[in-house]
Amino acid sequence: MNKFITTVLLILFVVLTQANEPPELNIQLQKDAQEQCVVLRTNACISVCQKTNAKNCTQLCSENAKNECRQAGE
């Protein structure tokens, strides 16, 4: 009886841990959405930044967009 209960608990553990792992498709969709977020935010930022004659607009906007999109995805 103890062996049966142990086996059932082990099977449940394996099933539950696998259910919590997102499939590869979901991971790729999340990466694609984050990349699109970065592109959109970077482009919007650059257009505003260039009007102010600030230096390093591309680099600053790119880093900002990456951080904002990463935080939004978490």
C-alpha positions in Angstrom: 0.0 0.0 0.0 2.8 2.4 0.9 4.5 1.7 -2.5 1.2 2.5 -4.3 0.8 5.8 -2.4 4.4 6.7 -3.1 4.0 6.0 -6.8 0.8 8.0 -7.1 2.5 11.0 -5.3 5.5 10.7 -7.6 3.3 10.7 -10.7 1.3 13.7 -9.4 4.6 15.6 -8.7 5.9 15.0 -12.2 2.6 16.0 -13.9 2.3 19.2 -11.8 5.9 20.3 -12.4 5.6 19.7 -16.1 2.3 21.7 -16.2 4.0 24.7 -14.8 6.6 24.9 -17.5 5.4 27.0 -20.5 5.6 25.4 -23.9 8.3 26.5 -26.3 5.6 28.3 -28.4 4.6 30.5 -25.5 8.2 31.4 -24.8 8.8 32.4 -28.5 5.6 34.4 -28.5 6.7 36.3 -25.4 10.1 37.0 -26.9 8.5 38.2 -30.1 6.2 40.5 -28.2 9.0 41.9 -26.2 11.1 42.6 -29.3 8.2 44.3 -30.9 7.7 46.4 -27.8 11.3 47.5 -27.9 11.1 48.5 -31.5 7.9 50.5 -31.0 9.1 52.3 -27.9 12.6 53.0 -29.3 11.1 54.6 -32.5 8.7 56.7 -30.5 11.4 57.9 -28.2 13.9 58.7 -30.9 11.4 60.9 -32.7 10.8 62.9 -29.6 14.5 62.9 -28.5 15.8 64.2 -31.9 13.5 67.2 -31.6 15.3 68.2 -28.4 18.7 67.9 -30.0 19.9 65.6 -27.3 23.0 63.4 -27.9 23.0 59.6 -28.1 19.2 59.4 -28.7 19.4 56.0 -30.3 21.4 54.4 -27.5 19.5 56.1 -24.7 16.1 55.2 -26.2 17.1 51.7 -26.9 18.2 51.0 -23.4 15.1 52.7 -22.0 12.8 50.7 -24.2 14.5 47.4 -23.3 14.1 48.2 -19.6 10.5 49.3 -19.9 9.5 46.3 -22.0 11.3 43.9 -19.6 9.4 45.4 -16.7 6.1 45.3 -18.5 6.6 41.6 -19.2 7.4 40.6 -15.7 
